[in-house]
Amino acid sequence: MQLTYAKLSGKREMVQNGSIKIFNIDDFDYLRFRNQNCVPSVVDLKELILHEAHDIYFSMHPGGMKMYRDSQELYWWPRTKK
């Protein structure tokens, strides 16, 4: 899915050329930002990720930022907090 989105495929090319170090391609051929999976700009996909992060048992709300911090460990997209 990542390959069909221009911004992510551009980052992938930069990684392959060695011109960017903050992104990498993992063993499963998935583009990652630091240690987070890069998520294409698809609203439904982002909503699914956030709903799943919200609904899991371990994501109780001891603080307002818990769900964001938990999902931030695995996923990345520009302006994730919004």
mmCIF file of the N, C-alpha and C atoms, coordinates in Angstrom:
data_MODEL
# 
_entry.id   MODEL 
# 
loop_
_atom_site.group_PDB 
_atom_site.id 
_atom_site.type_symbol 
_atom_site.label_atom_id 
_atom_site.label_alt_id 
_atom_site.label_comp_id 
_atom_site.label_asym_id 
_atom_site.label_entity_id 
_atom_site.label_seq_id 
_atom_site.pdbx_PDB_ins_code 
_atom_site.Cartn_x 
_atom_site.Cartn_y 
_atom_site.Cartn_z 
_atom_site.occupancy 
_atom_site.B_iso_or_equiv 
_atom_site.pdbx_formal_charge 
_atom_site.auth_seq_id 
_atom_site.auth_comp_id 
_atom_site.auth_asym_id 
_atom_site.auth_atom_id 
_atom_site.pdbx_PDB_model_num 
ATOM 1   N N  . MET A 1 1  ? 0.827   -1.191 0.000  1.00 0.00 ? 1  MET A N  1 
ATOM 2   C CA . MET A 1 1  ? 0.000   0.000  0.000  1.00 0.00 ? 1  MET A CA 1 
ATOM 3   C C  . MET A 1 1  ? 0.877   1.262  0.000  1.00 0.00 ? 1  MET A C  1 
ATOM 4   N N  . GLN A 1 2  ? 2.001   1.216  0.676  1.00 0.00 ? 2  GLN A N  1 
ATOM 5   C CA . GLN A 1 2  ? 2.865   2.390  0.750  1.00 0.00 ? 2  GLN A CA 1 
ATOM 6   C C  . GLN A 1 2  ? 3.361   2.824  -0.624 1.00 0.00 ? 2  GLN A C  1 
ATOM 7   N N  . LEU A 1 3  ? 3.598   1.873  -1.499 1.00 0.00 ? 3  LEU A N  1 
ATOM 8   C CA . LEU A 1 3  ? 4.186   2.177  -2.800 1.00 0.00 ? 3  LEU A CA 1 
ATOM 9   C C  . LEU A 1 3  ? 3.281   3.007  -3.692 1.00 0.00 ? 3  LEU A C  1 
ATOM 10  N N  . THR A 1 4  ? 1.985   3.016  -3.420 1.00 0.00 ? 4  THR A N  1 
ATOM 11  C CA . THR A 1 4  ? 1.054   3.749  -4.275 1.00 0.00 ? 4  THR A CA 1 
ATOM 12  C C  . THR A 1 4  ? 0.900   5.212  -3.873 1.00 0.00 ? 4  THR A C  1 
ATOM 13  N N  . TYR A 1 5  ? 1.564   5.654  -2.831 1.00 0.00 ? 5  TYR A N  1 
ATOM 14  C CA . TYR A 1 5  ? 1.445   7.029  -2.364 1.00 0.00 ? 5  TYR A CA 1 
ATOM 15  C C  . TYR A 1 5  ? 2.744   7.784  -2.624 1.00 0.00 ? 5  TYR A C  1 
ATOM 16  N N  . ALA A 1 6  ? 2.629   8.883  -3.358 1.00 0.00 ? 6  ALA A N  1 
ATOM 17  C CA . ALA A 1 6  ? 3.792   9.622  -3.857 1.00 0.00 ? 6  ALA A CA 1 
ATOM 18  C C  . ALA A 1 6  ? 4.748   10.056 -2.750 1.00 0.00 ? 6  ALA A C  1 
ATOM 19  N N  . LYS A 1 7  ? 4.218   10.598 -1.659 1.00 0.00 ? 7  LYS A N  1 
ATOM 20  C CA . LYS A 1 7  ? 5.098   11.084 -0.588 1.00 0.00 ? 7  LYS A CA 1 
ATOM 21  C C  . LYS A 1 7  ? 5.917   9.953  0.018  1.00 0.00 ? 7  LYS A C  1 
ATOM 22  N N  . LEU A 1 8  ? 5.280   8.810  0.257  1.00 0.00 ? 8  LEU A N  1 
ATOM 23  C CA . LEU A 1 8  ? 6.004   7.698  0.854  1.00 0.00 ? 8  LEU A CA 1 
ATOM 24  C C  . LEU A 1 8  ? 6.949   7.051  -0.143 1.00 0.00 ? 8  LEU A C  1 
ATOM 25  N N  . SER A 1 9  ? 6.551   6.968  -1.407 1.00 0.00 ? 9  SER A N  1 
ATOM 26  C CA . SER A 1 9  ? 7.460   6.377  -2.389 1.00 0.00 ? 9  SER A CA 1 
ATOM 27  C C  . SER A 1 9  ? 8.651   7.305  -2.626 1.00 0.00 ? 9  SER A C  1 
ATOM 28  N N  . GLY A 1 10 ? 8.454   8.610  -2.488 1.00 0.00 ? 10 GLY A N  1 
ATOM 29  C CA . GLY A 1 10 ? 9.572   9.555  -2.569 1.00 0.00 ? 10 GLY A CA 1 
ATOM 30  C C  . GLY A 1 10 ? 10.554  9.356  -1.432 1.00 0.00 ? 10 GLY A C  1 
ATOM 31  N N  . LYS A 1 11 ? 10.036  9.143  -0.233 1.00 0.00 ? 11 LYS A N  1 
ATOM 32  C CA . LYS A 1 11 ? 10.900  8.873  0.927  1.00 0.00 ? 11 LYS A CA 1 
ATOM 33  C C  . LYS A 1 11 ? 11.648  7.560  0.727  1.00 0.00 ? 11 LYS A C  1 
ATOM 34  N N  . ARG A 1 12 ? 10.959  6.567  0.180  1.00 0.00 ? 12 ARG A N  1 
ATOM 35  C CA . ARG A 1 12 ? 11.576  5.264  -0.077 1.00 0.00 ? 12 ARG A CA 1 
ATOM 36  C C  . ARG A 1 12 ? 12.760  5.416  -1.038 1.00 0.00 ? 12 ARG A C  1 
ATOM 37  N N  . GLU A 1 13 ? 12.576  6.200  -2.079 1.00 0.00 ? 13 GLU A N  1 
ATOM 38  C CA . GLU A 1 13 ? 13.659  6.444  -3.039 1.00 0.00 ? 13 GLU A CA 1 
ATOM 39  C C  . GLU A 1 13 ? 14.841  7.136  -2.362 1.00 0.00 ? 13 GLU A C  1 
ATOM 40  N N  . MET A 1 14 ? 14.548  8.074  -1.475 1.00 0.00 ? 14 MET A N  1 
ATOM 41  C CA . MET A 1 14 ? 15.611  8.778  -0.759 1.00 0.00 ? 14 MET A CA 1 
ATOM 42  C C  . MET A 1 14 ? 16.394  7.820  0.138  1.00 0.00 ? 14 MET A C  1 
ATOM 43  N N  . VAL A 1 15 ? 15.693  6.875  0.768  1.00 0.00 ? 15 VAL A N  1 
ATOM 44  C CA . VAL A 1 15 ? 16.362  5.873  1.606  1.00 0.00 ? 15 VAL A CA 1 
ATOM 45  C C  . VAL A 1 15 ? 17.261  5.003  0.732  1.00 0.00 ? 15 VAL A C  1 
ATOM 46  N N  . GLN A 1 16 ? 16.739  4.566  -0.407 1.00 0.00 ? 16 GLN A N  1 
ATOM 47  C CA . GLN A 1 16 ? 17.504  3.698  -1.291 1.00 0.00 ? 16 GLN A CA 1 
ATOM 48  C C  . GLN A 1 16 ? 18.724  4.414  -1.868 1.00 0.00 ? 16 GLN A C  1 
ATOM 49  N N  . ASN A 1 17 ? 18.627  5.722  -2.077 1.00 0.00 ? 17 ASN A N  1 
ATOM 50  C CA . ASN A 1 17 ? 19.754  6.508  -2.576 1.00 0.00 ? 17 ASN A CA 1 
ATOM 51  C C  . ASN A 1 17 ? 20.738  6.868  -1.472 1.00 0.00 ? 17 ASN A C  1 
ATOM 52  N N  . GLY A 1 18 ? 20.342  6.661  -0.220 1.00 0.00 ? 18 GLY A N  1 
ATOM 53  C CA . GLY A 1 18 ? 21.209  6.988  0.906  1.00 0.00 ? 18 GLY A CA 1 
ATOM 54  C C  . GLY A 1 18 ? 21.220  8.462  1.263  1.00 0.00 ? 18 GLY A C  1 
ATOM 55  N N  . SER A 1 19 ? 20.231  9.222  0.757  1.00 0.00 ? 19 SER A N  1 
ATOM 56  C CA . SER A 1 19 ? 20.211  10.658 1.014  1.00 0.00 ? 19 SER A CA 1 
ATOM 57  C C  . SER A 1 19 ? 19.425  11.046 2.260  1.00 0.00 ? 19 SER A C  1 
ATOM 58  N N  . ILE A 1 20 ? 18.783  10.090 2.904  1.00 0.00 ? 20 ILE A N  1 
ATOM 59  C CA . ILE A 1 20 ? 18.029  10.384 4.124  1.00 0.00 ? 20 ILE A CA 1 
ATOM 60  C C  . ILE A 1 20 ? 18.258  9.240  5.117  1.00 0.00 ? 20 ILE A C  1 
ATOM 61  N N  . LYS A 1 21 ? 18.562  9.582  6.346  1.00 0.00 ? 21 LYS A N  1 
ATOM 62  C CA . LYS A 1 21 ? 18.917  8.567  7.345  1.00 0.00 ? 21 LYS A CA 1 
ATOM 63  C C  . LYS A 1 21 ? 17.838  8.334  8.389  1.00 0.00 ? 21 LYS A C  1 
ATOM 64  N N  . ILE A 1 22 ? 16.901  9.261  8.535  1.00 0.00 ? 22 ILE A N  1 
ATOM 65  C CA . ILE A 1 22 ? 15.890  9.151  9.587  1.00 0.00 ? 22 ILE A CA 1 
ATOM 66  C C  . ILE A 1 22 ? 14.811  8.121  9.224  1.00 0.00 ? 22 ILE A C  1 
ATOM 67  N N  . PHE A 1 23 ? 14.695  7.799  7.929  1.00 0.00 ? 23 PHE A N  1 
ATOM 68  C CA . PHE A 1 23 ? 13.788  6.751  7.461  1.00 0.00 ? 23 PHE A CA 1 
ATOM 69  C C  . PHE A 1 23 ? 14.619  5.520  7.121  1.00 0.00 ? 23 PHE A C  1 
ATOM 70  N N  . ASN A 1 24 ? 13.995  4.346  7.162  1.00 0.00 ? 24 ASN A N  1 
ATOM 71  C CA . ASN A 1 24 ? 14.656  3.129  6.710  1.00 0.00 ? 24 ASN A CA 1 
ATOM 72  C C  . ASN A 1 24 ? 13.617  2.162  6.165  1.00 0.00 ? 24 ASN A C  1 
ATOM 73  N N  . ILE A 1 25 ? 14.092  1.107  5.527  1.00 0.00 ? 25 ILE A N  1 
ATOM 74  C CA . ILE A 1 25 ? 13.220  0.057  5.001  1.00 0.00 ? 25 ILE A CA 1 
ATOM 75  C C  . ILE A 1 25 ? 13.526  -1.202 5.804  1.00 0.00 ? 25 ILE A C  1 
ATOM 76  N N  . ASP A 1 26 ? 12.488  -1.791 6.408  1.00 0.00 ? 26 ASP A N  1 
ATOM 77  C CA . ASP A 1 26 ? 12.708  -2.939 7.285  1.00 0.00 ? 26 ASP A CA 1 
ATOM 78  C C  . ASP A 1 26 ? 12.789  -4.249 6.496  1.00 0.00 ? 26 ASP A C  1 
ATOM 79  N N  . ASP A 1 27 ? 12.915  -5.354 7.202  1.00 0.00 ? 27 ASP A N  1 
ATOM 80  C CA . ASP A 1 27 ? 13.048  -6.672 6.581  1.00 0.00 ? 27 ASP A CA 1 
ATOM 81  C C  . ASP A 1 27 ? 11.815  -7.096 5.798  1.00 0.00 ? 27 ASP A C  1 
ATOM 82  N N  . PHE A 1 28 ? 10.676  -6.466 6.074  1.00 0.00 ? 28 PHE A N  1 
ATOM 83  C CA . PHE A 1 28 ? 9.438   -6.789 5.378  1.00 0.00 ? 28 PHE A CA 1 
ATOM 84  C C  . PHE A 1 28 ? 9.168   -5.821 4.231  1.00 0.00 ? 28 PHE A C  1 
ATOM 85  N N  . ASP A 1 29 ? 10.187  -5.029 3.853  1.00 0.00 ? 29 ASP A N  1 
ATOM 86  C CA . ASP A 1 29 ? 10.116  -4.053 2.765  1.00 0.00 ? 29 ASP A CA 1 
ATOM 87  C C  . ASP A 1 29 ? 9.119   -2.937 3.081  1.00 0.00 ? 29 ASP A C  1 
ATOM 88  N N  . TYR A 1 30 ? 9.019   -2.576 4.364  1.00 0.00 ? 30 TYR A N  1 
ATOM 89  C CA . TYR A 1 30 ? 8.096   -1.551 4.811  1.00 0.00 ? 30 TYR A CA 1 
ATOM 90  C C  . TYR A 1 30 ? 8.881   -0.309 5.214  1.00 0.00 ? 30 TYR A C  1 
ATOM 91  N N  . LEU A 1 31 ? 8.466   0.836  4.745  1.00 0.00 ? 31 LEU A N  1 
ATOM 92  C CA . LEU A 1 31 ? 9.127   2.094  5.078  1.00 0.00 ? 31 LEU A CA 1 
ATOM 93  C C  . LEU A 1 31 ? 8.813   2.465  6.520  1.00 0.00 ? 31 LEU A C  1 
ATOM 94  N N  . ARG A 1 32 ? 9.869   2.840  7.246  1.00 0.00 ? 32 ARG A N  1 
ATOM 95  C CA . ARG A 1 32 ? 9.701   3.197  8.651  1.00 0.00 ? 32 ARG A CA 1 
ATOM 96  C C  . ARG A 1 32 ? 10.375  4.535  8.928  1.00 0.00 ? 32 ARG A C  1 
ATOM 97  N N  . PHE A 1 33 ? 9.782   5.318  9.813  1.00 0.00 ? 33 PHE A N  1 
ATOM 98  C CA . PHE A 1 33 ? 10.335  6.575  10.303 1.00 0.00 ? 33 PHE A CA 1 
ATOM 99  C C  . PHE A 1 33 ? 10.825  6.297  11.705 1.00 0.00 ? 33 PHE A C  1 
ATOM 100 N N  . ARG A 1 34 ? 12.138  6.395  11.896 1.00 0.00 ? 34 ARG A N  1 
ATOM 101 C CA . ARG A 1 34 ? 12.778  5.951  13.132 1.00 0.00 ? 34 ARG A CA 1 
ATOM 102 C C  . ARG A 1 34 ? 12.385  4.500  13.348 1.00 0.00 ? 34 ARG A C  1 
ATOM 103 N N  . ASN A 1 35 ? 11.553  4.183  14.309 1.00 0.00 ? 35 ASN A N  1 
ATOM 104 C CA . ASN A 1 35 ? 11.145  2.796  14.523 1.00 0.00 ? 35 ASN A CA 1 
ATOM 105 C C  . ASN A 1 35 ? 9.631   2.631  14.365 1.00 0.00 ? 35 ASN A C  1 
ATOM 106 N N  . GLN A 1 36 ? 9.005   3.550  13.633 1.00 0.00 ? 36 GLN A N  1 
ATOM 107 C CA . GLN A 1 36 ? 7.555   3.546  13.482 1.00 0.00 ? 36 GLN A CA 1 
ATOM 108 C C  . GLN A 1 36 ? 7.181   3.225  12.040 1.00 0.00 ? 36 GLN A C  1 
ATOM 109 N N  . ASN A 1 37 ? 6.084   2.507  11.846 1.00 0.00 ? 37 ASN A N  1 
ATOM 110 C CA . ASN A 1 37 ? 5.576   2.226  10.509 1.00 0.00 ? 37 ASN A CA 1 
ATOM 111 C C  . ASN A 1 37 ? 5.019   3.504  9.894  1.00 0.00 ? 37 ASN A C  1 
ATOM 112 N N  . CYS A 1 38 ? 5.384   3.781  8.663  1.00 0.00 ? 38 CYS A N  1 
ATOM 113 C CA . CYS A 1 38 ? 4.853   4.948  7.962  1.00 0.00 ? 38 CYS A CA 1 
ATOM 114 C C  . CYS A 1 38 ? 3.471   4.609  7.414  1.00 0.00 ? 38 CYS A C  1 
ATOM 115 N N  . VAL A 1 39 ? 2.503   5.434  7.723  1.00 0.00 ? 39 VAL A N  1 
ATOM 116 C CA . VAL A 1 39 ? 1.121   5.193  7.328  1.00 0.00 ? 39 VAL A CA 1 
ATOM 117 C C  . VAL A 1 39 ? 0.766   6.128  6.170  1.00 0.00 ? 39 VAL A C  1 
ATOM 118 N N  . PRO A 1 40 ? 0.248   5.579  5.072  1.00 0.00 ? 40 PRO A N  1 
ATOM 119 C CA . PRO A 1 40 ? -0.163  6.429  3.953  1.00 0.00 ? 40 PRO A CA 1 
ATOM 120 C C  . PRO A 1 40 ? -1.274  7.382  4.365  1.00 0.00 ? 40 PRO A C  1 
ATOM 121 N N  . SER A 1 41 ? -1.419  8.430  3.607  1.00 0.00 ? 41 SER A N  1 
ATOM 122 C CA . SER A 1 41 ? -2.427  9.448  3.909  1.00 0.00 ? 41 SER A CA 1 
ATOM 123 C C  . SER A 1 41 ? -3.812  8.979  3.453  1.00 0.00 ? 41 SER A C  1 
ATOM 124 N N  . VAL A 1 42 ? -4.339  8.008  4.176  1.00 0.00 ? 42 VAL A N  1 
ATOM 125 C CA . VAL A 1 42 ? -5.666  7.451  3.903  1.00 0.00 ? 42 VAL A CA 1 
ATOM 126 C C  . VAL A 1 42 ? -6.468  7.602  5.188  1.00 0.00 ? 42 VAL A C  1 
ATOM 127 N N  . VAL A 1 43 ? -7.466  8.446  5.145  1.00 0.00 ? 43 VAL A N  1 
ATOM 128 C CA . VAL A 1 43 ? -8.233  8.781  6.348  1.00 0.00 ? 43 VAL A CA 1 
ATOM 129 C C  . VAL A 1 43 ? -8.814  7.532  7.008  1.00 0.00 ? 43 VAL A C  1 
ATOM 130 N N  . ASP A 1 44 ? -9.409  6.644  6.223  1.00 0.00 ? 44 ASP A N  1 
ATOM 131 C CA . ASP A 1 44 ? -10.014 5.438  6.796  1.00 0.00 ? 44 ASP A CA 1 
ATOM 132 C C  . ASP A 1 44 ? -8.990  4.565  7.511  1.00 0.00 ? 44 ASP A C  1 
ATOM 133 N N  . LEU A 1 45 ? -7.804  4.464  6.945  1.00 0.00 ? 45 LEU A N  1 
ATOM 134 C CA . LEU A 1 45 ? -6.748  3.670  7.572  1.00 0.00 ? 45 LEU A CA 1 
ATOM 135 C C  . LEU A 1 45 ? -6.301  4.296  8.889  1.00 0.00 ? 45 LEU A C  1 
ATOM 136 N N  . LYS A 1 46 ? -6.104  5.601  8.899  1.00 0.00 ? 46 LYS A N  1 
ATOM 137 C CA . LYS A 1 46 ? -5.698  6.295  10.126 1.00 0.00 ? 46 LYS A CA 1 
ATOM 138 C C  . LYS A 1 46 ? -6.767  6.158  11.205 1.00 0.00 ? 46 LYS A C  1 
ATOM 139 N N  . GLU A 1 47 ? -8.038  6.302  10.817 1.00 0.00 ? 47 GLU A N  1 
ATOM 140 C CA . GLU A 1 47 ? -9.132  6.157  11.782 1.00 0.00 ? 47 GLU A CA 1 
ATOM 141 C C  . GLU A 1 47 ? -9.178  4.747  12.345 1.00 0.00 ? 47 GLU A C  1 
ATOM 142 N N  . LEU A 1 48 ? -8.963  3.750  11.495 1.00 0.00 ? 48 LEU A N  1 
ATOM 143 C CA . LEU A 1 48 ? -8.941  2.364  11.954 1.00 0.00 ? 48 LEU A CA 1 
ATOM 144 C C  . LEU A 1 48 ? -7.832  2.149  12.981 1.00 0.00 ? 48 LEU A C  1 
ATOM 145 N N  . ILE A 1 49 ? -6.668  2.677  12.710 1.00 0.00 ? 49 ILE A N  1 
ATOM 146 C CA . ILE A 1 49 ? -5.541  2.549  13.646 1.00 0.00 ? 49 ILE A CA 1 
ATOM 147 C C  . ILE A 1 49 ? -5.870  3.214  14.973 1.00 0.00 ? 49 ILE A C  1 
ATOM 148 N N  . LEU A 1 50 ? -6.423  4.424  14.917 1.00 0.00 ? 50 LEU A N  1 
ATOM 149 C CA . LEU A 1 50 ? -6.744  5.147  16.151 1.00 0.00 ? 50 LEU A CA 1 
ATOM 150 C C  . LEU A 1 50 ? -7.861  4.470  16.937 1.00 0.00 ? 50 LEU A C  1 
ATOM 151 N N  . HIS A 1 51 ? -8.885  3.974  16.227 1.00 0.00 ? 51 HIS A N  1 
ATOM 152 C CA . HIS A 1 51 ? -9.967  3.264  16.923 1.00 0.00 ? 51 HIS A CA 1 
ATOM 153 C C  . HIS A 1 51 ? -9.441  1.994  17.585 1.00 0.00 ? 51 HIS A C  1 
ATOM 154 N N  . GLU A 1 52 ? -8.595  1.269  16.881 1.00 0.00 ? 52 GLU A N  1 
ATOM 155 C CA . GLU A 1 52 ? -8.036  0.048  17.445 1.00 0.00 ? 52 GLU A CA 1 
ATOM 156 C C  . GLU A 1 52 ? -7.170  0.358  18.666 1.00 0.00 ? 52 GLU A C  1 
ATOM 157 N N  . ALA A 1 53 ? -6.371  1.405  18.568 1.00 0.00 ? 53 ALA A N  1 
ATOM 158 C CA . ALA A 1 53 ? -5.531  1.799  19.706 1.00 0.00 ? 53 ALA A CA 1 
ATOM 159 C C  . ALA A 1 53 ? -6.395  2.228  20.888 1.00 0.00 ? 53 ALA A C  1 
ATOM 160 N N  . HIS A 1 54 ? -7.507  2.852  20.603 1.00 0.00 ? 54 HIS A N  1 
ATOM 161 C CA . HIS A 1 54 ? -8.402  3.328  21.656 1.00 0.00 ? 54 HIS A CA 1 
ATOM 162 C C  . HIS A 1 54 ? -9.133  2.175  22.333 1.00 0.00 ? 54 HIS A C  1 
ATOM 163 N N  . ASP A 1 55 ? -9.487  1.153  21.566 1.00 0.00 ? 55 ASP A N  1 
ATOM 164 C CA . ASP A 1 55 ? -10.343 0.088  22.078 1.00 0.00 ? 55 ASP A CA 1 
ATOM 165 C C  . ASP A 1 55 ? -9.603  -1.057 22.766 1.00 0.00 ? 55 ASP A C  1 
ATOM 166 N N  . ILE A 1 56 ? -8.288  -1.145 22.610 1.00 0.00 ? 56 ILE A N  1 
ATOM 167 C CA . ILE A 1 56 ? -7.601  -2.269 23.231 1.00 0.00 ? 56 ILE A CA 1 
ATOM 168 C C  . ILE A 1 56 ? -7.574  -2.109 24.751 1.00 0.00 ? 56 ILE A C  1 
ATOM 169 N N  . TYR A 1 57 ? -7.485  -3.222 25.420 1.00 0.00 ? 57 TYR A N  1 
ATOM 170 C CA . TYR A 1 57 ? -7.561  -3.272 26.879 1.00 0.00 ? 57 TYR A CA 1 
ATOM 171 C C  . TYR A 1 57 ? -6.466  -2.439 27.541 1.00 0.00 ? 57 TYR A C  1 
ATOM 172 N N  . PHE A 1 58 ? -5.271  -2.489 27.009 1.00 0.00 ? 58 PHE A N  1 
ATOM 173 C CA . PHE A 1 58 ? -4.139  -1.832 27.654 1.00 0.00 ? 58 PHE A CA 1 
ATOM 174 C C  . PHE A 1 58 ? -4.119  -0.323 27.449 1.00 0.00 ? 58 PHE A C  1 
ATOM 175 N N  . SER A 1 59 ? -5.051  0.188  26.703 1.00 0.00 ? 59 SER A N  1 
ATOM 176 C CA . SER A 1 59 ? -5.055  1.614  26.406 1.00 0.00 ? 59 SER A CA 1 
ATOM 177 C C  . SER A 1 59 ? -6.030  2.372  27.301 1.00 0.00 ? 59 SER A C  1 
ATOM 178 N N  . MET A 1 60 ? -6.167  1.946  28.537 1.00 0.00 ? 60 MET A N  1 
ATOM 179 C CA . MET A 1 60 ? -7.003  2.685  29.478 1.00 0.00 ? 60 MET A CA 1 
ATOM 180 C C  . MET A 1 60 ? -6.525  4.130  29.523 1.00 0.00 ? 60 MET A C  1 
ATOM 181 N N  . HIS A 1 61 ? -7.316  5.006  30.001 1.00 0.00 ? 61 HIS A N  1 
ATOM 182 C CA . HIS A 1 61 ? -6.991  6.420  29.928 1.00 0.00 ? 61 HIS A CA 1 
ATOM 183 C C  . HIS A 1 61 ? -6.541  7.006  31.266 1.00 0.00 ? 61 HIS A C  1 
ATOM 184 N N  . PRO A 1 62 ? -5.356  6.652  31.736 1.00 0.00 ? 62 PRO A N  1 
ATOM 185 C CA . PRO A 1 62 ? -4.861  7.268  32.959 1.00 0.00 ? 62 PRO A CA 1 
ATOM 186 C C  . PRO A 1 62 ? -4.441  8.714  32.714 1.00 0.00 ? 62 PRO A C  1 
ATOM 187 N N  . GLY A 1 63 ? -4.249  9.072  31.478 1.00 0.00 ? 63 GLY A N  1 
ATOM 188 C CA . GLY A 1 63 ? -3.898  10.439 31.101 1.00 0.00 ? 63 GLY A CA 1 
ATOM 189 C C  . GLY A 1 63 ? -4.387  10.704 29.692 1.00 0.00 ? 63 GLY A C  1 
ATOM 190 N N  . GLY A 1 64 ? -4.559  11.947 29.343 1.00 0.00 ? 64 GLY A N  1 
ATOM 191 C CA . GLY A 1 64 ? -5.100  12.300 28.046 1.00 0.00 ? 64 GLY A CA 1 
ATOM 192 C C  . GLY A 1 64 ? -4.242  11.902 26.864 1.00 0.00 ? 64 GLY A C  1 
ATOM 193 N N  . MET A 1 65 ? -2.956  11.702 27.077 1.00 0.00 ? 65 MET A N  1 
ATOM 194 C CA . MET A 1 65 ? -2.050  11.421 25.972 1.00 0.00 ? 65 MET A CA 1 
ATOM 195 C C  . MET A 1 65 ? -1.683  9.939  25.867 1.00 0.00 ? 65 MET A C  1 
ATOM 196 N N  . LYS A 1 66 ? -2.247  9.068  26.689 1.00 0.00 ? 66 LYS A N  1 
ATOM 197 C CA . LYS A 1 66 ? -1.854  7.659  26.696 1.00 0.00 ? 66 LYS A CA 1 
ATOM 198 C C  . LYS A 1 66 ? -2.073  6.988  25.348 1.00 0.00 ? 66 LYS A C  1 
ATOM 199 N N  . MET A 1 67 ? -3.239  7.161  24.751 1.00 0.00 ? 67 MET A N  1 
ATOM 200 C CA . MET A 1 67 ? -3.530  6.521  23.483 1.00 0.00 ? 67 MET A CA 1 
ATOM 201 C C  . MET A 1 67 ? -2.571  7.021  22.402 1.00 0.00 ? 67 MET A C  1 
ATOM 202 N N  . TYR A 1 68 ? -2.316  8.324  22.387 1.00 0.00 ? 68 TYR A N  1 
ATOM 203 C CA . TYR A 1 68 ? -1.388  8.876  21.408 1.00 0.00 ? 68 TYR A CA 1 
ATOM 204 C C  . TYR A 1 68 ? 0.007   8.287  21.595 1.00 0.00 ? 68 TYR A C  1 
ATOM 205 N N  . ARG A 1 69 ? 0.493   8.237  22.813 1.00 0.00 ? 69 ARG A N  1 
ATOM 206 C CA . ARG A 1 69 ? 1.834   7.698  23.071 1.00 0.00 ? 69 ARG A CA 1 
ATOM 207 C C  . ARG A 1 69 ? 1.923   6.231  22.678 1.00 0.00 ? 69 ARG A C  1 
ATOM 208 N N  . ASP A 1 70 ? 0.886   5.456  22.980 1.00 0.00 ? 70 ASP A N  1 
ATOM 209 C CA . ASP A 1 70 ? 0.896   4.033  22.634 1.00 0.00 ? 70 ASP A CA 1 
ATOM 210 C C  . ASP A 1 70 ? 0.942   3.835  21.124 1.00 0.00 ? 70 ASP A C  1 
ATOM 211 N N  . SER A 1 71 ? 0.117   4.554  20.390 1.00 0.00 ? 71 SER A N  1 
ATOM 212 C CA . SER A 1 71 ? 0.092   4.385  18.938 1.00 0.00 ? 71 SER A CA 1 
ATOM 213 C C  . SER A 1 71 ? 1.322   5.011  18.289 1.00 0.00 ? 71 SER A C  1 
ATOM 214 N N  . GLN A 1 72 ? 1.895   6.033  18.907 1.00 0.00 ? 72 GLN A N  1 
ATOM 215 C CA . GLN A 1 72 ? 3.080   6.692  18.366 1.00 0.00 ? 72 GLN A CA 1 
ATOM 216 C C  . GLN A 1 72 ? 4.283   5.752  18.337 1.00 0.00 ? 72 GLN A C  1 
ATOM 217 N N  . GLU A 1 73 ? 4.315   4.781  19.232 1.00 0.00 ? 73 GLU A N  1 
ATOM 218 C CA . GLU A 1 73 ? 5.420   3.834  19.245 1.00 0.00 ? 73 GLU A CA 1 
ATOM 219 C C  . GLU A 1 73 ? 5.448   2.976  17.982 1.00 0.00 ? 73 GLU A C  1 
ATOM 220 N N  . LEU A 1 74 ? 4.288   2.757  17.363 1.00 0.00 ? 74 LEU A N  1 
ATOM 221 C CA . LEU A 1 74 ? 4.198   1.873  16.205 1.00 0.00 ? 74 LEU A CA 1 
ATOM 222 C C  . LEU A 1 74 ? 3.986   2.587  14.875 1.00 0.00 ? 74 LEU A C  1 
ATOM 223 N N  . TYR A 1 75 ? 3.284   3.708  14.877 1.00 0.00 ? 75 TYR A N  1 
ATOM 224 C CA . TYR A 1 75 ? 2.860   4.340  13.632 1.00 0.00 ? 75 TYR A CA 1 
ATOM 225 C C  . TYR A 1 75 ? 3.316   5.786  13.543 1.00 0.00 ? 75 TYR A C  1 
ATOM 226 N N  . TRP A 1 76 ? 3.510   6.237  12.298 1.00 0.00 ? 76 TRP A N  1 
ATOM 227 C CA . TRP A 1 76 ? 3.880   7.625  12.057 1.00 0.00 ? 76 TRP A CA 1 
ATOM 228 C C  . TRP A 1 76 ? 3.215   8.114  10.786 1.00 0.00 ? 76 TRP A C  1 
ATOM 229 N N  . TRP A 1 77 ? 2.712   9.346  10.839 1.00 0.00 ? 77 TRP A N  1 
ATOM 230 C CA . TRP A 1 77 ? 2.316   10.102 9.661  1.00 0.00 ? 77 TRP A CA 1 
ATOM 231 C C  . TRP A 1 77 ? 2.430   11.561 10.025 1.00 0.00 ? 77 TRP A C  1 
ATOM 232 N N  . PRO A 1 78 ? 2.586   12.431 9.037  1.00 0.00 ? 78 PRO A N  1 
ATOM 233 C CA . PRO A 1 78 ? 2.729   13.861 9.352  1.00 0.00 ? 78 PRO A CA 1 
ATOM 234 C C  . PRO A 1 78 ? 1.529   14.377 10.139 1.00 0.00 ? 78 PRO A C  1 
ATOM 235 N N  . ARG A 1 79 ? 1.794   15.183 11.149 1.00 0.00 ? 79 ARG A N  1 
ATOM 236 C CA . ARG A 1 79 ? 0.759   15.764 12.012 1.00 0.00 ? 79 ARG A CA 1 
ATOM 237 C C  . ARG A 1 79 ? -0.075  14.692 12.710 1.00 0.00 ? 79 ARG A C  1 
ATOM 238 N N  . THR A 1 80 ? 0.588   13.676 13.234 1.00 0.00 ? 80 THR A N  1 
ATOM 239 C CA . THR A 1 80 ? -0.089  12.545 13.886 1.00 0.00 ? 80 THR A CA 1 
ATOM 240 C C  . THR A 1 80 ? -0.985  13.012 15.019 1.00 0.00 ? 80 THR A C  1 
ATOM 241 N N  . LYS A 1 81 ? -0.560  14.005 15.777 1.00 0.00 ? 81 LYS A N  1 
ATOM 242 C CA . LYS A 1 81 ? -1.362  14.464 16.916 1.00 0.00 ? 81 LYS A CA 1 
ATOM 243 C C  . LYS A 1 81 ? -2.706  15.040 16.500 1.00 0.00 ? 81 LYS A C  1 
ATOM 244 N N  . LYS A 1 82 ? -2.777  15.614 15.309 1.00 0.00 ? 82 LYS A N  1 
ATOM 245 C CA . LYS A 1 82 ? -4.046  16.184 14.842 1.00 0.00 ? 82 LYS A CA 1 
ATOM 246 C C  . LYS A 1 82 ? -4.952  15.087 14.404 1.00 0.00 ? 82 LYS A C  1 
# 
